[in-house]
């Protein structure tokens, strides 16, 4: 185990969620943990920031084991990105060593990361130049899902992540399998797979006859059969580890001379 | 001018905003335009989706020139991503030829794109396999900003974009300069520059003595001096055109053998 770290933890399921509570209980055994998390669920928030409303911050009790309390816990009336930005610029009086976001209730695979509040909190950490990790449990949205194997795994794997010294502005996006701690087979470095949704909308009429829609898409499983994707790894009892960044420039297209010629002009 | 297209238009400033109204007025002269846009401002929403509330859709009047009306306009109680998803899956009965998002009031340069609702609407179009364009006016957040040069430019440039046949799942992110139509010098293909914010939070007390925070960051101008960035182009009276995609995998890190060795293990 590495020396004691100062760790900033957030999530998108809200500060009361089982995933973050299990994670923090484990991390607190070894490290100084400060929790700054949304007051309620903020899933599928993407990288949203709150511009038009003030943010409230409350220091709240956060139960772990009595032997290893958290350093402090704050509940914020904002998005996951707000939480990290606010923590680093207004709440903490020391810069943390690492930002960890999760454990998310359900996977963040493939295109999910674009919509994921969990990943956005980690990206915000990376924007601020800190080593940042997002962690999601594949079956974490199932009732009574056990986050302990994922939390224990992360405690042991964290020194490895930090020793790897990823380039700044890189997030390591982890998805953990539905397995006991002993049955986790290891870690695979993966690209993001494709994972799409059927995007159905459920059209209904309210009691006054007005139309409204519910987003009701189901996952259309993507390339789980392709071995180098995150989807494959997590469904074969490996932890998927995908380095992600926030520069959306499509380099291949940018550097394609035909595209360059077609789109550029001066007058 | 190319043949008549069916164009789906959205934005993040809301359906009443000057930017979308000017854009649609110009596009309608040449094409069939369907507007599906948020009922009010949804800036800095990132790629957020509305999961926990139903979405309302209202067909609304949308004034252009009387000679060239829009095909239809819908106001949605959701985010820009919701608008495009809902349009393509529940509202439109034909698949559009292209998705255009904007004209945004203010630039979407560098890291802005991560937070931008305007860009997220275009990304949602790209996720659905459609040619997609985001367009933002550099000084569009200034009162009385004139969106006509940008709109006219896009009408003329659109056939060029479509003829370039960018790979599917690519968005072309355009920023237009603060210039008259005649003074726009041309188009430069650019990478996303760095553009960061000071991230100050304004800490205040409410009338009951409770603390609240306003996000009050200011732009810290990035690498405008670097000629191949979007920031440079738009500040030198060029339109910046950046191909972006939504695969956040950091390929360079993923394919680095040292990183691979450090992070991977089996047991």
Interface residues (C-beta under 8 A of the other chain):
Chain A: X41 X43 X44 X45 X46 X47 X48 X49 X50 X51 X52 X54 X55 X56 X57 X81 X82 X85 X86 X88 X89 X90 X111 X113 X114 X115 X120 X123 X127 X160 X161 X163 X164 X166 X167 X170 X172 X184 X185 X186 X187 X188 X189 X190 X191 X192 X196 X199 X200 X201 X203 X204 X210 X211 X212 X213 X214 X215 X238 X241 X242 X243 X244 X245 X246 X247 X248 X249 X250 X251 X252 X253 X254 X259 X260 X262 X263 X264 X265 X266 X267
Chain B: X41 X43 X44 X45 X46 X47 X48 X49 X50 X51 X52 X54 X55 X56 X57 X81 X82 X85 X86 X88 X89 X90 X111 X113 X114 X115 X120 X123 X127 X160 X161 X163 X164 X166 X167 X170 X172 X184 X185 X186 X187 X188 X189 X190 X191 X192 X196 X199 X200 X201 X203 X204 X210 X211 X212 X213 X214 X215 X238 X241 X242 X243 X244 X245 X246 X247 X248 X249 X250 X251 X252 X253 X254 X259 X260 X262 X263 X264 X265 X266 X267
